[in-house]
Amino acid sequence: MTTTDFKPCPFCGNDYLNLYVMSAGVGETVKHVKCSDCYASAPAAVWNQRSPMAEVQEIMEGLKK
């Protein structure tokens, strides 16, 4: 798995991502993706999951009120 397997950062749109391994307990590790610009991070298994755009727009409009 390389950083080219991942979508840009969902918060800032940055394409420069870092892939690293975190300890998840004794003898267990989890791969994480971290944005090199805004430092957002998530497990690699969920990084590419995005909300449908219509839902995102609805949430954004609700925040503006």
Distance bins in CASP14 RR format, pairs under 12 A and 6 or more apart:
PFRMAT RR
TARGET T0000
AUTHOR 0000-0000-0000
RMODE 2
METHOD distances of the structure
MODEL  1
1 17 0 0 0 0 0 1 0 0 0 0 0
1 19 1 0 0 1 0 0 0 0 0 0 0
1 20 0 0 0 0 0 1 0 0 0 0 0
1 21 0 0 0 0 0 1 0 0 0 0 0
1 31 1 0 0 1 0 0 0 0 0 0 0
1 32 0 0 0 0 0 1 0 0 0 0 0
1 33 0 0 0 0 1 0 0 0 0 0 0
1 43 0 0 0 0 0 1 0 0 0 0 0
1 44 1 0 0 1 0 0 0 0 0 0 0
1 45 0 0 0 0 1 0 0 0 0 0 0
1 47 0 0 0 0 0 1 0 0 0 0 0
1 48 0 0 0 0 0 1 0 0 0 0 0
2 17 0 0 0 0 1 0 0 0 0 0 0
2 18 0 0 0 0 0 1 0 0 0 0 0
2 19 1 0 0 1 0 0 0 0 0 0 0
2 31 0 0 0 0 0 1 0 0 0 0 0
2 33 0 0 0 0 0 1 0 0 0 0 0
2 44 0 0 0 0 0 1 0 0 0 0 0
3 9 0 0 0 0 0 1 0 0 0 0 0
3 14 0 0 0 0 0 1 0 0 0 0 0
3 15 0 0 0 0 1 0 0 0 0 0 0
3 16 1 0 0 1 0 0 0 0 0 0 0
3 17 1 0 1 0 0 0 0 0 0 0 0
3 18 1 0 0 1 0 0 0 0 0 0 0
3 19 1 0 1 0 0 0 0 0 0 0 0
3 20 0 0 0 0 0 1 0 0 0 0 0
3 31 0 0 0 0 0 1 0 0 0 0 0
3 32 0 0 0 0 0 1 0 0 0 0 0
3 33 1 0 0 1 0 0 0 0 0 0 0
3 34 0 0 0 0 1 0 0 0 0 0 0
3 35 0 0 0 0 0 1 0 0 0 0 0
3 36 0 0 0 0 1 0 0 0 0 0 0
3 44 0 0 0 0 1 0 0 0 0 0 0
3 47 0 0 0 0 1 0 0 0 0 0 0
3 48 0 0 0 0 0 1 0 0 0 0 0
4 15 0 0 0 0 1 0 0 0 0 0 0
4 16 0 0 0 0 0 1 0 0 0 0 0
4 17 0 0 0 0 1 0 0 0 0 0 0
4 19 0 0 0 0 0 1 0 0 0 0 0
4 33 0 0 0 0 0 1 0 0 0 0 0
4 48 0 0 0 0 0 1 0 0 0 0 0
5 17 0 0 0 0 1 0 0 0 0 0 0
5 19 0 0 0 0 1 0 0 0 0 0 0
5 31 0 0 0 0 0 1 0 0 0 0 0
5 33 0 0 0 0 1 0 0 0 0 0 0
5 44 0 0 0 0 1 0 0 0 0 0 0
5 45 0 0 0 0 0 1 0 0 0 0 0
5 47 0 0 0 0 1 0 0 0 0 0 0
5 48 0 0 0 0 1 0 0 0 0 0 0
6 13 0 0 0 0 0 1 0 0 0 0 0
6 14 0 0 0 0 0 1 0 0 0 0 0
6 15 0 0 0 0 1 0 0 0 0 0 0
6 16 0 0 0 0 0 1 0 0 0 0 0
6 17 1 0 1 0 0 0 0 0 0 0 0
6 18 0 0 0 0 0 1 0 0 0 0 0
6 19 1 0 0 1 0 0 0 0 0 0 0
6 31 0 0 0 0 0 1 0 0 0 0 0
6 32 0 0 0 0 0 1 0 0 0 0 0
6 33 1 0 1 0 0 0 0 0 0 0 0
6 34 0 0 0 0 0 1 0 0 0 0 0
6 35 0 0 0 0 1 0 0 0 0 0 0
6 40 0 0 0 0 0 1 0 0 0 0 0
6 41 0 0 0 0 0 1 0 0 0 0 0
6 42 0 0 0 0 1 0 0 0 0 0 0
6 43 0 0 0 0 0 1 0 0 0 0 0
6 44 1 0 0 1 0 0 0 0 0 0 0
6 45 0 0 0 0 0 1 0 0 0 0 0
6 46 0 0 0 0 0 1 0 0 0 0 0
6 47 1 0 1 0 0 0 0 0 0 0 0
6 48 1 0 1 0 0 0 0 0 0 0 0
6 49 0 0 0 0 0 1 0 0 0 0 0
6 50 0 0 0 0 0 1 0 0 0 0 0
7 13 0 0 0 0 1 0 0 0 0 0 0
7 14 0 0 0 0 0 1 0 0 0 0 0
7 15 0 0 0 0 1 0 0 0 0 0 0
7 17 0 0 0 0 1 0 0 0 0 0 0
7 33 0 0 0 0 1 0 0 0 0 0 0
7 35 0 0 0 0 0 1 0 0 0 0 0
7 42 0 0 0 0 0 1 0 0 0 0 0
7 44 0 0 0 0 0 1 0 0 0 0 0
7 46 0 0 0 0 0 1 0 0 0 0 0
7 47 1 0 0 1 0 0 0 0 0 0 0
7 48 1 0 1 0 0 0 0 0 0 0 0
7 49 0 0 0 0 1 0 0 0 0 0 0
7 50 1 0 0 1 0 0 0 0 0 0 0
8 14 1 0 0 1 0 0 0 0 0 0 0
8 15 1 0 1 0 0 0 0 0 0 0 0
8 16 0 0 0 0 1 0 0 0 0 0 0
8 17 1 0 0 1 0 0 0 0 0 0 0
8 33 0 0 0 0 0 1 0 0 0 0 0
8 35 0 0 0 0 1 0 0 0 0 0 0
8 36 0 0 0 0 0 1 0 0 0 0 0
8 37 0 0 0 0 0 1 0 0 0 0 0
8 38 0 0 0 0 0 1 0 0 0 0 0
8 40 0 0 0 0 0 1 0 0 0 0 0
8 47 0 0 0 0 0 1 0 0 0 0 0
8 48 0 0 0 0 0 1 0 0 0 0 0
8 50 0 0 0 0 0 1 0 0 0 0 0
9 15 1 0 0 1 0 0 0 0 0 0 0
9 16 0 0 0 0 1 0 0 0 0 0 0
9 17 1 0 0 1 0 0 0 0 0 0 0
9 18 0 0 0 0 0 1 0 0 0 0 0
9 33 0 0 0 0 1 0 0 0 0 0 0
9 34 0 0 0 0 1 0 0 0 0 0 0
9 35 1 0 1 0 0 0 0 0 0 0 0
9 36 0 0 0 0 1 0 0 0 0 0 0
9 37 1 0 0 1 0 0 0 0 0 0 0
9 38 1 0 0 1 0 0 0 0 0 0 0
9 39 0 0 0 0 1 0 0 0 0 0 0
9 40 1 0 1 0 0 0 0 0 0 0 0
9 41 0 0 0 0 1 0 0 0 0 0 0
9 42 0 0 0 0 1 0 0 0 0 0 0
9 47 0 0 0 0 1 0 0 0 0 0 0
9 48 0 0 0 0 0 1 0 0 0 0 0
9 50 0 0 0 0 0 1 0 0 0 0 0
10 17 0 0 0 0 0 1 0 0 0 0 0
10 33 0 0 0 0 0 1 0 0 0 0 0
10 35 0 0 0 0 1 0 0 0 0 0 0
10 38 0 0 0 0 1 0 0 0 0 0 0
10 40 1 0 0 1 0 0 0 0 0 0 0
10 41 0 0 0 0 0 1 0 0 0 0 0
10 42 0 0 0 0 1 0 0 0 0 0 0
10 46 0 0 0 0 0 1 0 0 0 0 0
10 47 0 0 0 0 1 0 0 0 0 0 0
10 48 0 0 0 0 1 0 0 0 0 0 0
10 49 0 0 0 0 1 0 0 0 0 0 0
10 50 1 0 0 1 0 0 0 0 0 0 0
10 51 0 0 0 0 1 0 0 0 0 0 0
10 53 0 0 0 0 0 1 0 0 0 0 0
10 56 0 0 0 0 1 0 0 0 0 0 0
11 17 0 0 0 0 0 1 0 0 0 0 0
11 34 0 0 0 0 0 1 0 0 0 0 0
11 35 1 0 0 1 0 0 0 0 0 0 0
11 37 0 0 0 0 1 0 0 0 0 0 0
11 38 1 0 1 0 0 0 0 0 0 0 0
11 39 0 0 0 0 1 0 0 0 0 0 0
11 40 1 0 1 0 0 0 0 0 0 0 0
11 41 0 0 0 0 0 1 0 0 0 0 0
11 42 0 0 0 0 0 1 0 0 0 0 0
11 47 0 0 0 0 0 1 0 0 0 0 0
11 50 0 0 0 0 0 1 0 0 0 0 0
11 56 0 0 0 0 0 1 0 0 0 0 0
12 35 1 0 0 1 0 0 0 0 0 0 0
12 36 0 0 0 0 1 0 0 0 0 0 0
12 37 1 0 1 0 0 0 0 0 0 0 0
12 38 1 0 1 0 0 0 0 0 0 0 0
12 39 0 0 0 0 1 0 0 0 0 0 0
12 40 1 0 0 1 0 0 0 0 0 0 0
13 35 0 0 0 0 1 0 0 0 0 0 0
13 36 0 0 0 0 0 1 0 0 0 0 0
13 37 1 0 0 1 0 0 0 0 0 0 0
13 38 0 0 0 0 1 0 0 0 0 0 0
13 40 0 0 0 0 1 0 0 0 0 0 0
13 50 0 0 0 0 0 1 0 0 0 0 0
14 33 0 0 0 0 0 1 0 0 0 0 0
14 34 0 0 0 0 0 1 0 0 0 0 0
14 35 1 0 1 0 0 0 0 0 0 0 0
14 36 1 0 0 1 0 0 0 0 0 0 0
14 37 1 0 1 0 0 0 0 0 0 0 0
14 38 1 0 0 1 0 0 0 0 0 0 0
14 39 0 0 0 0 0 1 0 0 0 0 0
14 40 0 0 0 0 1 0 0 0 0 0 0
15 33 0 0 0 0 0 1 0 0 0 0 0
15 35 0 0 0 0 1 0 0 0 0 0 0
15 36 0 0 0 0 1 0 0 0 0 0 0
15 37 0 0 0 0 1 0 0 0 0 0 0
16 33 0 0 0 0 0 1 0 0 0 0 0
16 34 0 0 0 0 0 1 0 0 0 0 0
16 35 1 0 0 1 0 0 0 0 0 0 0
16 36 1 0 1 0 0 0 0 0 0 0 0
16 37 1 0 0 1 0 0 0 0 0 0 0
16 38 0 0 0 0 0 1 0 0 0 0 0
16 39 0 0 0 0 0 1 0 0 0 0 0
17 31 0 0 0 0 0 1 0 0 0 0 0
17 32 0 0 0 0 0 1 0 0 0 0 0
17 33 1 0 1 0 0 0 0 0 0 0 0
17 34 1 0 0 1 0 0 0 0 0 0 0
17 35 1 0 1 0 0 0 0 0 0 0 0
17 36 1 0 0 1 0 0 0 0 0 0 0
17 37 0 0 0 0 1 0 0 0 0 0 0
17 38 0 0 0 0 0 1 0 0 0 0 0
17 39 0 0 0 0 0 1 0 0 0 0 0
17 40 0 0 0 0 1 0 0 0 0 0 0
17 41 0 0 0 0 1 0 0 0 0 0 0
17 42 0 0 0 0 0 1 0 0 0 0 0
17 44 0 0 0 0 1 0 0 0 0 0 0
17 47 0 0 0 0 1 0 0 0 0 0 0
17 48 0 0 0 0 0 1 0 0 0 0 0
18 31 0 0 0 0 0 1 0 0 0 0 0
18 32 0 0 0 0 1 0 0 0 0 0 0
18 33 1 0 0 1 0 0 0 0 0 0 0
18 34 1 0 1 0 0 0 0 0 0 0 0
18 35 1 0 0 1 0 0 0 0 0 0 0
18 36 1 0 1 0 0 0 0 0 0 0 0
18 37 0 0 0 0 0 1 0 0 0 0 0
18 39 0 0 0 0 1 0 0 0 0 0 0
18 40 0 0 0 0 0 1 0 0 0 0 0
18 41 0 0 0 0 1 0 0 0 0 0 0
18 44 0 0 0 0 0 1 0 0 0 0 0
18 47 0 0 0 0 0 1 0 0 0 0 0
19 30 0 0 0 0 0 1 0 0 0 0 0
19 31 1 0 0 1 0 0 0 0 0 0 0
19 32 1 0 0 1 0 0 0 0 0 0 0
19 33 1 0 1 0 0 0 0 0 0 0 0
19 34 1 0 0 1 0 0 0 0 0 0 0
19 35 0 0 0 0 0 1 0 0 0 0 0
19 36 0 0 0 0 0 1 0 0 0 0 0
19 41 0 0 0 0 0 1 0 0 0 0 0
19 42 0 0 0 0 0 1 0 0 0 0 0
19 43 0 0 0 0 0 1 0 0 0 0 0
19 44 1 0 0 1 0 0 0 0 0 0 0
19 47 0 0 0 0 1 0 0 0 0 0 0
20 29 0 0 0 0 1 0 0 0 0 0 0
20 30 0 0 0 0 1 0 0 0 0 0 0
20 31 1 0 0 1 0 0 0 0 0 0 0
20 32 1 0 1 0 0 0 0 0 0 0 0
20 33 0 0 0 0 1 0 0 0 0 0 0
20 34 1 0 0 1 0 0 0 0 0 0 0
20 36 0 0 0 0 0 1 0 0 0 0 0
20 41 0 0 0 0 1 0 0 0 0 0 0
20 42 0 0 0 0 0 1 0 0 0 0 0
20 43 0 0 0 0 0 1 0 0 0 0 0
20 44 0 0 0 0 1 0 0 0 0 0 0
21 27 0 0 0 0 0 1 0 0 0 0 0
21 28 0 0 0 0 0 1 0 0 0 0 0
21 29 1 0 1 0 0 0 0 0 0 0 0
21 30 1 0 0 1 0 0 0 0 0 0 0
21 31 1 0 1 0 0 0 0 0 0 0 0
21 32 1 0 0 1 0 0 0 0 0 0 0
21 33 0 0 0 0 0 1 0 0 0 0 0
21 34 0 0 0 0 0 1 0 0 0 0 0
21 43 0 0 0 0 0 1 0 0 0 0 0
21 44 0 0 0 0 1 0 0 0 0 0 0
22 28 0 0 0 0 1 0 0 0 0 0 0
22 29 1 0 0 1 0 0 0 0 0 0 0
22 30 1 0 1 0 0 0 0 0 0 0 0
22 31 1 0 0 1 0 0 0 0 0 0 0
22 32 1 0 1 0 0 0 0 0 0 0 0
22 33 0 0 0 0 0 1 0 0 0 0 0
22 34 0 0 0 0 0 1 0 0 0 0 0
22 41 0 0 0 0 1 0 0 0 0 0 0
22 42 0 0 0 0 0 1 0 0 0 0 0
22 43 0 0 0 0 1 0 0 0 0 0 0
22 44 0 0 0 0 0 1 0 0 0 0 0
23 29 1 0 0 1 0 0 0 0 0 0 0
23 30 0 0 0 0 1 0 0 0 0 0 0
23 31 0 0 0 0 0 1 0 0 0 0 0
23 32 0 0 0 0 0 1 0 0 0 0 0
24 30 1 0 1 0 0 0 0 0 0 0 0
24 31 0 0 0 0 0 1 0 0 0 0 0
24 32 0 0 0 0 0 1 0 0 0 0 0
24 43 0 0 0 0 1 0 0 0 0 0 0
24 45 0 0 0 0 0 1 0 0 0 0 0
29 43 0 0 0 0 0 1 0 0 0 0 0
29 44 0 0 0 0 0 1 0 0 0 0 0
30 41 0 0 0 0 0 1 0 0 0 0 0
30 42 0 0 0 0 0 1 0 0 0 0 0
30 43 1 0 1 0 0 0 0 0 0 0 0
30 44 1 0 0 1 0 0 0 0 0 0 0
30 45 0 0 0 0 1 0 0 0 0 0 0
30 46 0 0 0 0 0 1 0 0 0 0 0
30 47 0 0 0 0 0 1 0 0 0 0 0
31 41 0 0 0 0 0 1 0 0 0 0 0
31 42 0 0 0 0 0 1 0 0 0 0 0
31 43 1 0 0 1 0 0 0 0 0 0 0
31 44 1 1 0 0 0 0 0 0 0 0 0
31 45 1 0 0 1 0 0 0 0 0 0 0
31 46 0 0 0 0 0 1 0 0 0 0 0
31 47 0 0 0 0 1 0 0 0 0 0 0
32 39 0 0 0 0 0 1 0 0 0 0 0
32 40 0 0 0 0 0 1 0 0 0 0 0
32 41 1 0 1 0 0 0 0 0 0 0 0
32 42 1 0 0 1 0 0 0 0 0 0 0
32 43 1 0 1 0 0 0 0 0 0 0 0
32 44 1 0 0 1 0 0 0 0 0 0 0
32 45 0 0 0 0 1 0 0 0 0 0 0
32 46 0 0 0 0 0 1 0 0 0 0 0
32 47 0 0 0 0 1 0 0 0 0 0 0
33 39 0 0 0 0 0 1 0 0 0 0 0
33 40 0 0 0 0 1 0 0 0 0 0 0
33 41 1 0 0 1 0 0 0 0 0 0 0
33 42 1 0 0 1 0 0 0 0 0 0 0
33 43 1 0 0 1 0 0 0 0 0 0 0
33 44 1 0 1 0 0 0 0 0 0 0 0
33 45 0 0 0 0 1 0 0 0 0 0 0
33 46 0 0 0 0 1 0 0 0 0 0 0
33 47 1 0 1 0 0 0 0 0 0 0 0
33 48 0 0 0 0 1 0 0 0 0 0 0
33 49 0 0 0 0 0 1 0 0 0 0 0
34 40 1 0 0 1 0 0 0 0 0 0 0
34 41 1 0 1 0 0 0 0 0 0 0 0
34 42 0 0 0 0 1 0 0 0 0 0 0
34 43 0 0 0 0 0 1 0 0 0 0 0
34 44 0 0 0 0 0 1 0 0 0 0 0
34 47 0 0 0 0 1 0 0 0 0 0 0
35 41 1 0 0 1 0 0 0 0 0 0 0
35 42 0 0 0 0 1 0 0 0 0 0 0
35 47 0 0 0 0 1 0 0 0 0 0 0
40 47 0 0 0 0 1 0 0 0 0 0 0
41 47 0 0 0 0 1 0 0 0 0 0 0
42 48 0 0 0 0 1 0 0 0 0 0 0
42 49 0 0 0 0 1 0 0 0 0 0 0
42 50 0 0 0 0 0 1 0 0 0 0 0
43 49 0 0 0 0 0 1 0 0 0 0 0
50 56 0 0 0 0 1 0 0 0 0 0 0
51 57 0 0 0 0 1 0 0 0 0 0 0
51 58 0 0 0 0 1 0 0 0 0 0 0
51 59 1 0 0 1 0 0 0 0 0 0 0
51 60 0 0 0 0 0 1 0 0 0 0 0
52 58 0 0 0 0 1 0 0 0 0 0 0
52 59 0 0 0 0 0 1 0 0 0 0 0
53 59 0 0 0 0 0 1 0 0 0 0 0
53 60 0 0 0 0 0 1 0 0 0 0 0
54 60 0 0 0 0 0 1 0 0 0 0 0
54 61 0 0 0 0 0 1 0 0 0 0 0
55 61 0 0 0 0 0 1 0 0 0 0 0
55 62 0 0 0 0 0 1 0 0 0 0 0
56 62 0 0 0 0 0 1 0 0 0 0 0
56 63 0 0 0 0 0 1 0 0 0 0 0
57 63 0 0 0 0 0 1 0 0 0 0 0
57 64 0 0 0 0 0 1 0 0 0 0 0
58 64 0 0 0 0 0 1 0 0 0 0 0
58 65 0 0 0 0 0 1 0 0 0 0 0
59 65 0 0 0 0 0 1 0 0 0 0 0
END
